[in-house]
Amino acid sequence: MKILFLHGWHSVPGGVKPTYLKDDGHEVINSKLDDDDFEVAVRSAQSDYDQHHPDVVVGSSRGGAVAMNIDSGDTPLVLLCPAWKNWGTVKMLKPNSLVLHSRNDDVIPFADSEELVVGSGLSPETLIEAGNDHRLADESSLSVMLWACNVLASGHQLPWLEGVQQSPADSASNGRATSQEEASYVCDACGEEIIIPLDLTEGSSQTYVEDCPVCCRANTIHVQIDDDGNAQVWAEPEQD
């Protein structure tokens, strides 16, 4: 997978997030963006996009605003705490986009991403709560970022957005909550839907490893629980 990673304001290429994607075996284009002139940054990003034709564009903070303001056609976007209110003129997301944001972000308010999703006419589940601060550099957030890139770049419909192209069961390694007390995911190895209990006392962002009860292959399970107790659940193969 080829990923164009657009870094944040006063960040530098080769940070934790692009390195995480690169270490997973992906080609990451991560050029330096101008910190002082937003339009120059957009032109640089557009040049990289036109030259490399990435499978997905990831934009972090100010880089998220840059990602929204380049002409990326049908290429999906993964935005990390996007600073769309601070920079640029584009105020709507494409349908094939995902936003990751921490509710505890003290740099870019979580409410900004909520407003962006609503204003774009997208499902609330387009916004995934992740991490404990603006950086989203913890293991759980990095894993969610990687999963989002894999799902969107593969062309799979997001598992919780029904009635567009495919059902949740067709989307690799992903599931939805069935109730406040239990949820389901699809095993990456055997394709079986597995029901799991939810434990709200473990926090709103959970990651753990469990063996599939059908084929015994290990899956890394990700659980995101909102304030109402509704959950998004997905799985990916445990890395050896």
Short mmCIF file of the C-alpha atoms (twelve columns), coordinates in Angstrom:
data_MODEL
# 
_entry.id   MODEL 
# 
loop_
_atom_site.group_PDB 
_atom_site.id 
_atom_site.type_symbol 
_atom_site.label_atom_id 
_atom_site.label_alt_id 
_atom_site.label_comp_id 
_atom_site.label_asym_id 
_atom_site.label_seq_id 
_atom_site.Cartn_x 
_atom_site.Cartn_y 
_atom_site.Cartn_z 
_atom_site.pdbx_PDB_model_num 
ATOM 1   C CA . MET A 1   0.000   0.000   0.000  1 
ATOM 2   C CA . LYS A 2   1.225   3.486   -0.868 1 
ATOM 3   C CA . ILE A 3   0.375   6.170   1.704  1 
ATOM 4   C CA . LEU A 4   0.779   9.929   1.450  1 
ATOM 5   C CA . PHE A 5   1.295   11.138  5.034  1 
ATOM 6   C CA . LEU A 6   0.842   14.871  5.652  1 
ATOM 7   C CA . HIS A 7   2.350   15.936  8.962  1 
ATOM 8   C CA . GLY A 8   1.132   18.570  11.389 1 
ATOM 9   C CA . TRP A 9   2.250   22.120  12.078 1 
ATOM 10  C CA . HIS A 10  5.881   22.293  13.250 1 
ATOM 11  C CA . SER A 11  6.168   18.526  12.910 1 
ATOM 12  C CA . VAL A 12  8.830   16.891  10.788 1 
ATOM 13  C CA . PRO A 13  8.920   13.907  8.422  1 
ATOM 14  C CA . GLY A 14  9.753   10.567  9.986  1 
ATOM 15  C CA . GLY A 15  7.600   10.918  13.087 1 
ATOM 16  C CA . VAL A 16  5.966   8.151   15.099 1 
ATOM 17  C CA . LYS A 17  2.864   7.813   12.929 1 
ATOM 18  C CA . PRO A 18  4.455   7.606   9.454  1 
ATOM 19  C CA . THR A 19  7.164   5.355   10.879 1 
ATOM 20  C CA . TYR A 20  4.492   3.026   12.265 1 
ATOM 21  C CA . LEU A 21  2.935   2.746   8.808  1 
ATOM 22  C CA . LYS A 22  6.326   2.216   7.194  1 
ATOM 23  C CA . ASP A 23  7.295   -0.461  9.712  1 
ATOM 24  C CA . ASP A 24  4.176   -2.382  8.722  1 
ATOM 25  C CA . GLY A 25  5.633   -2.689  5.231  1 
ATOM 26  C CA . HIS A 26  3.922   0.179   3.426  1 
ATOM 27  C CA . GLU A 27  5.469   2.796   1.156  1 
ATOM 28  C CA . VAL A 28  5.049   6.134   2.911  1 
ATOM 29  C CA . ILE A 29  5.514   9.482   1.170  1 
ATOM 30  C CA . ASN A 30  6.213   11.949  3.984  1 
ATOM 31  C CA . SER A 31  7.667   15.195  2.656  1 
ATOM 32  C CA . LYS A 32  8.297   18.352  4.638  1 
ATOM 33  C CA . LEU A 33  5.386   20.813  4.456  1 
ATOM 34  C CA . ASP A 34  5.850   24.559  4.822  1 
ATOM 35  C CA . ASP A 35  4.834   25.667  8.330  1 
ATOM 36  C CA . ASP A 36  4.377   29.354  7.496  1 
ATOM 37  C CA . ASP A 37  2.430   29.387  4.244  1 
ATOM 38  C CA . PHE A 38  -0.562  27.059  4.071  1 
ATOM 39  C CA . GLU A 39  -0.969  27.454  0.315  1 
ATOM 40  C CA . VAL A 40  2.654   26.446  -0.226 1 
ATOM 41  C CA . ALA A 41  2.040   23.381  1.941  1 
ATOM 42  C CA . VAL A 42  -1.022  22.486  -0.123 1 
ATOM 43  C CA . ARG A 43  0.921   22.842  -3.376 1 
ATOM 44  C CA . SER A 44  3.692   20.605  -2.048 1 
ATOM 45  C CA . ALA A 45  1.172   17.983  -0.977 1 
ATOM 46  C CA . GLN A 46  -0.599  18.205  -4.327 1 
ATOM 47  C CA . SER A 47  2.702   17.677  -6.122 1 
ATOM 48  C CA . ASP A 48  3.418   14.563  -4.041 1 
ATOM 49  C CA . TYR A 49  -0.079  13.258  -4.668 1 
ATOM 50  C CA . ASP A 50  0.147   13.815  -8.425 1 
ATOM 51  C CA . GLN A 51  3.581   12.201  -8.613 1 
ATOM 52  C CA . HIS A 52  2.989   9.137   -6.439 1 
ATOM 53  C CA . HIS A 53  -0.760  8.380   -6.818 1 
ATOM 54  C CA . PRO A 54  -1.163  7.031   -3.274 1 
ATOM 55  C CA . ASP A 55  -3.785  4.491   -2.238 1 
ATOM 56  C CA . VAL A 56  -4.746  6.559   0.800  1 
ATOM 57  C CA . VAL A 57  -3.952  10.020  2.189  1 
ATOM 58  C CA . VAL A 58  -3.355  10.428  5.927  1 
ATOM 59  C CA . GLY A 59  -3.389  13.945  7.362  1 
ATOM 60  C CA . SER A 60  -2.475  14.782  10.954 1 
ATOM 61  C CA . SER A 61  -3.778  18.016  12.554 1 
ATOM 62  C CA . ARG A 62  -2.795  20.811  10.122 1 
ATOM 63  C CA . GLY A 63  -1.901  18.038  7.692  1 
ATOM 64  C CA . GLY A 64  -5.542  16.980  7.899  1 
ATOM 65  C CA . ALA A 65  -6.551  20.424  6.655  1 
ATOM 66  C CA . VAL A 66  -3.949  20.111  3.891  1 
ATOM 67  C CA . ALA A 67  -5.401  16.710  2.942  1 
ATOM 68  C CA . MET A 68  -8.888  18.189  2.668  1 
ATOM 69  C CA . ASN A 69  -7.657  21.021  0.444  1 
ATOM 70  C CA . ILE A 70  -5.772  19.010  -2.188 1 
ATOM 71  C CA . ASP A 71  -7.462  17.486  -5.216 1 
ATOM 72  C CA . SER A 72  -7.285  13.800  -4.285 1 
ATOM 73  C CA . GLY A 73  -10.091 12.495  -6.477 1 
ATOM 74  C CA . ASP A 74  -11.530 9.258   -5.141 1 
ATOM 75  C CA . THR A 75  -8.524  8.500   -2.940 1 
ATOM 76  C CA . PRO A 76  -9.734  7.918   0.638  1 
ATOM 77  C CA . LEU A 77  -8.716  10.163  3.515  1 
ATOM 78  C CA . VAL A 78  -7.765  9.224   7.069  1 
ATOM 79  C CA . LEU A 79  -7.681  12.390  9.162  1 
ATOM 80  C CA . LEU A 80  -6.123  12.557  12.630 1 
ATOM 81  C CA . CYS A 81  -7.492  15.402  14.766 1 
ATOM 82  C CA . PRO A 82  -7.868  17.557  11.624 1 
ATOM 83  C CA . ALA A 83  -7.414  21.311  12.066 1 
ATOM 84  C CA . TRP A 84  -9.890  22.134  9.299  1 
ATOM 85  C CA . LYS A 85  -11.264 25.185  11.130 1 
ATOM 86  C CA . ASN A 86  -7.793  26.706  11.444 1 
ATOM 87  C CA . TRP A 87  -6.563  26.381  7.865  1 
ATOM 88  C CA . GLY A 88  -7.949  26.125  4.361  1 
ATOM 89  C CA . THR A 89  -11.285 26.726  2.681  1 
ATOM 90  C CA . VAL A 90  -12.671 23.198  2.320  1 
ATOM 91  C CA . LYS A 91  -15.210 22.450  5.037  1 
ATOM 92  C CA . MET A 92  -16.628 19.099  3.935  1 
ATOM 93  C CA . LEU A 93  -15.348 15.521  3.846  1 
ATOM 94  C CA . LYS A 94  -15.540 13.030  1.032  1 
ATOM 95  C CA . PRO A 95  -17.696 9.951   1.752  1 
ATOM 96  C CA . ASN A 96  -14.661 7.625   1.755  1 
ATOM 97  C CA . SER A 97  -13.091 9.319   4.763  1 
ATOM 98  C CA . LEU A 98  -12.479 8.468   8.397  1 
ATOM 99  C CA . VAL A 99  -11.635 10.817  11.248 1 
ATOM 100 C CA . LEU A 100 -9.761  9.746   14.376 1 
ATOM 101 C CA . HIS A 101 -9.852  12.158  17.289 1 
ATOM 102 C CA . SER A 102 -9.319  12.093  21.036 1 
ATOM 103 C CA . ARG A 103 -12.079 13.508  23.183 1 
ATOM 104 C CA . ASN A 104 -9.294  14.761  25.489 1 
ATOM 105 C CA . ASP A 105 -7.556  16.721  22.714 1 
ATOM 106 C CA . ASP A 106 -6.584  20.120  24.165 1 
ATOM 107 C CA . VAL A 107 -5.265  21.483  20.840 1 
ATOM 108 C CA . ILE A 108 -8.074  20.806  18.350 1 
ATOM 109 C CA . PRO A 109 -11.474 20.333  20.043 1 
ATOM 110 C CA . PHE A 110 -13.196 16.994  19.543 1 
ATOM 111 C CA . ALA A 111 -16.325 19.008  18.777 1 
ATOM 112 C CA . ASP A 112 -14.645 20.329  15.610 1 
ATOM 113 C CA . SER A 113 -14.569 16.825  14.165 1 
ATOM 114 C CA . GLU A 114 -18.153 16.203  15.236 1 
ATOM 115 C CA . GLU A 115 -19.151 19.381  13.403 1 
ATOM 116 C CA . LEU A 116 -17.142 18.369  10.332 1 
ATOM 117 C CA . VAL A 117 -18.835 14.978  10.069 1 
ATOM 118 C CA . VAL A 118 -22.332 16.389  10.584 1 
ATOM 119 C CA . GLY A 119 -21.722 19.236  8.138  1 
ATOM 120 C CA . SER A 120 -20.524 16.745  5.531  1 
ATOM 121 C CA . GLY A 121 -23.722 14.737  5.826  1 
ATOM 122 C CA . LEU A 122 -21.802 11.624  6.865  1 
ATOM 123 C CA . SER A 123 -22.656 8.960   9.415  1 
ATOM 124 C CA . PRO A 124 -21.583 9.774   13.002 1 
ATOM 125 C CA . GLU A 125 -19.509 6.576   12.892 1 
ATOM 126 C CA . THR A 126 -17.203 8.299   10.404 1 
ATOM 127 C CA . LEU A 127 -15.661 9.810   13.543 1 
ATOM 128 C CA . ILE A 128 -13.786 7.311   15.718 1 
ATOM 129 C CA . GLU A 129 -12.760 8.300   19.215 1 
ATOM 130 C CA . ALA A 130 -9.145  7.286   19.781 1 
ATOM 131 C CA . GLY A 131 -6.249  8.093   22.080 1 
ATOM 132 C CA . ASN A 132 -5.868  10.332  25.091 1 
ATOM 133 C CA . ASP A 133 -4.367  13.481  23.586 1 
ATOM 134 C CA . HIS A 134 -3.760  15.379  20.359 1 
ATOM 135 C CA . ARG A 135 -0.768  13.316  19.230 1 
ATOM 136 C CA . LEU A 136 -2.571  9.960   18.808 1 
ATOM 137 C CA . ALA A 137 0.834   8.323   19.189 1 
ATOM 138 C CA . ASP A 138 -0.173  5.542   21.596 1 
ATOM 139 C CA . GLU A 139 -0.233  1.948   20.370 1 
ATOM 140 C CA . SER A 140 -4.027  1.729   20.256 1 
ATOM 141 C CA . SER A 141 -4.389  4.906   18.169 1 
ATOM 142 C CA . LEU A 142 -1.621  3.845   15.808 1 
ATOM 143 C CA . SER A 143 -3.290  0.480   15.341 1 
ATOM 144 C CA . VAL A 144 -6.642  2.121   14.550 1 
ATOM 145 C CA . MET A 145 -4.912  4.425   12.043 1 
ATOM 146 C CA . LEU A 146 -3.335  1.428   10.305 1 
ATOM 147 C CA . TRP A 147 -6.632  -0.450  10.260 1 
ATOM 148 C CA . ALA A 148 -8.400  2.579   8.736  1 
ATOM 149 C CA . CYS A 149 -5.787  2.809   5.986  1 
ATOM 150 C CA . ASN A 150 -6.087  -0.897  5.206  1 
ATOM 151 C CA . VAL A 151 -9.883  -0.855  5.051  1 
ATOM 152 C CA . LEU A 152 -10.238 2.300   2.965  1 
ATOM 153 C CA . ALA A 153 -7.356  1.557   0.597  1 
ATOM 154 C CA . SER A 154 -8.737  -1.928  -0.057 1 
ATOM 155 C CA . GLY A 155 -11.980 -0.429  -1.317 1 
ATOM 156 C CA . HIS A 156 -14.048 -2.163  1.364  1 
ATOM 157 C CA . GLN A 157 -17.145 -0.358  2.565  1 
ATOM 158 C CA . LEU A 158 -16.863 0.732   6.175  1 
ATOM 159 C CA . PRO A 159 -18.444 -2.086  8.173  1 
ATOM 160 C CA . TRP A 160 -20.983 0.076   10.003 1 
ATOM 161 C CA . LEU A 161 -22.158 2.073   6.963  1 
ATOM 162 C CA . GLU A 162 -24.909 -0.137  5.608  1 
ATOM 163 C CA . GLY A 163 -26.692 -0.177  2.301  1 
ATOM 164 C CA . VAL A 164 -23.999 1.253   0.032  1 
ATOM 165 C CA . GLN A 165 -21.817 -1.461  -1.465 1 
ATOM 166 C CA . GLN A 166 -21.491 -4.403  0.882  1 
ATOM 167 C CA . SER A 167 -22.629 -5.737  4.211  1 
ATOM 168 C CA . PRO A 168 -20.538 -5.770  7.396  1 
ATOM 169 C CA . ALA A 169 -19.942 -9.513  6.971  1 
ATOM 170 C CA . ASP A 170 -18.222 -8.839  3.637  1 
ATOM 171 C CA . SER A 171 -15.820 -6.300  5.055  1 
ATOM 172 C CA . ALA A 172 -12.617 -8.013  6.130  1 
ATOM 173 C CA . SER A 173 -11.949 -8.337  9.843  1 
ATOM 174 C CA . ASN A 174 -14.598 -5.900  11.069 1 
ATOM 175 C CA . GLY A 175 -17.850 -5.927  13.029 1 
ATOM 176 C CA . ARG A 176 -20.428 -3.843  14.860 1 
ATOM 177 C CA . ALA A 177 -21.806 -3.825  18.297 1 
ATOM 178 C CA . THR A 178 -25.044 -5.790  18.585 1 
ATOM 179 C CA . SER A 179 -26.010 -4.306  21.947 1 
ATOM 180 C CA . GLN A 180 -24.530 -2.571  24.951 1 
ATOM 181 C CA . GLU A 181 -23.631 -5.926  26.494 1 
ATOM 182 C CA . GLU A 182 -22.149 -7.756  23.494 1 
ATOM 183 C CA . ALA A 183 -20.639 -7.152  20.085 1 
ATOM 184 C CA . SER A 184 -19.368 -9.094  17.105 1 
ATOM 185 C CA . TYR A 185 -16.331 -9.179  14.867 1 
ATOM 186 C CA . VAL A 186 -15.383 -11.222 11.812 1 
ATOM 187 C CA . CYS A 187 -12.318 -13.448 12.176 1 
ATOM 188 C CA . ASP A 188 -9.709  -12.570 9.562  1 
ATOM 189 C CA . ALA A 189 -8.601  -16.190 9.212  1 
ATOM 190 C CA . CYS A 190 -11.875 -18.137 8.886  1 
ATOM 191 C CA . GLY A 191 -14.456 -15.435 8.177  1 
ATOM 192 C CA . GLU A 192 -16.761 -16.471 11.023 1 
ATOM 193 C CA . GLU A 193 -18.699 -13.839 12.959 1 
ATOM 194 C CA . ILE A 194 -17.689 -14.064 16.623 1 
ATOM 195 C CA . ILE A 195 -19.844 -12.662 19.437 1 
ATOM 196 C CA . ILE A 196 -17.938 -11.153 22.359 1 
ATOM 197 C CA . PRO A 197 -19.099 -9.573  25.637 1 
ATOM 198 C CA . LEU A 198 -18.506 -5.877  26.237 1 
ATOM 199 C CA . ASP A 199 -16.996 -4.629  29.479 1 
ATOM 200 C CA . LEU A 200 -17.631 -0.882  29.778 1 
ATOM 201 C CA . THR A 201 -15.500 -0.742  32.924 1 
ATOM 202 C CA . GLU A 202 -12.374 -1.327  30.806 1 
ATOM 203 C CA . GLY A 203 -12.678 2.109   29.205 1 
ATOM 204 C CA . SER A 204 -13.905 3.575   25.931 1 
ATOM 205 C CA . SER A 205 -10.866 2.490   23.891 1 
ATOM 206 C CA . GLN A 206 -9.821  -1.145  24.279 1 
ATOM 207 C CA . THR A 207 -7.345  -3.362  22.458 1 
ATOM 208 C CA . TYR A 208 -6.638  -6.980  23.323 1 
ATOM 209 C CA . VAL A 209 -5.739  -10.317 21.735 1 
ATOM 210 C CA . GLU A 210 -7.976  -13.377 21.739 1 
ATOM 211 C CA . ASP A 211 -8.064  -16.669 19.842 1 
ATOM 212 C CA . CYS A 212 -10.940 -17.280 17.471 1 
ATOM 213 C CA . PRO A 213 -13.147 -19.990 19.059 1 
ATOM 214 C CA . VAL A 214 -13.731 -21.511 15.604 1 
ATOM 215 C CA . CYS A 215 -10.255 -21.690 14.020 1 
ATOM 216 C CA . CYS A 216 -8.057  -20.835 17.053 1 
ATOM 217 C CA . ARG A 217 -6.151  -18.113 15.142 1 
ATOM 218 C CA . ALA A 218 -5.215  -15.069 17.221 1 
ATOM 219 C CA . ASN A 219 -6.951  -11.763 16.471 1 
ATOM 220 C CA . THR A 220 -6.225  -8.303  17.829 1 
ATOM 221 C CA . ILE A 221 -9.624  -6.966  18.898 1 
ATOM 222 C CA . HIS A 222 -10.324 -3.221  18.934 1 
ATOM 223 C CA . VAL A 223 -13.307 -1.783  20.796 1 
ATOM 224 C CA . GLN A 224 -14.418 1.852   20.712 1 
ATOM 225 C CA . ILE A 225 -17.339 2.722   23.022 1 
ATOM 226 C CA . ASP A 226 -19.134 6.073   22.854 1 
ATOM 227 C CA . ASP A 227 -20.771 7.966   25.716 1 
ATOM 228 C CA . ASP A 228 -24.072 6.148   25.161 1 
ATOM 229 C CA . GLY A 229 -22.454 2.731   25.439 1 
ATOM 230 C CA . ASN A 230 -22.648 2.009   21.723 1 
ATOM 231 C CA . ALA A 231 -19.608 0.182   20.403 1 
ATOM 232 C CA . GLN A 232 -17.634 -0.168  17.213 1 
ATOM 233 C CA . VAL A 233 -15.656 -3.409  17.136 1 
ATOM 234 C CA . TRP A 234 -13.182 -4.722  14.591 1 
ATOM 235 C CA . ALA A 235 -10.381 -7.265  14.404 1 
ATOM 236 C CA . GLU A 236 -7.124  -7.693  12.572 1 
ATOM 237 C CA . PRO A 237 -4.615  -10.548 12.503 1 
ATOM 238 C CA . GLU A 238 -2.238  -10.685 15.435 1 
ATOM 239 C CA . GLN A 239 1.259   -9.814  14.233 1 
ATOM 240 C CA . ASP A 240 3.866   -12.521 14.719 1 
# 
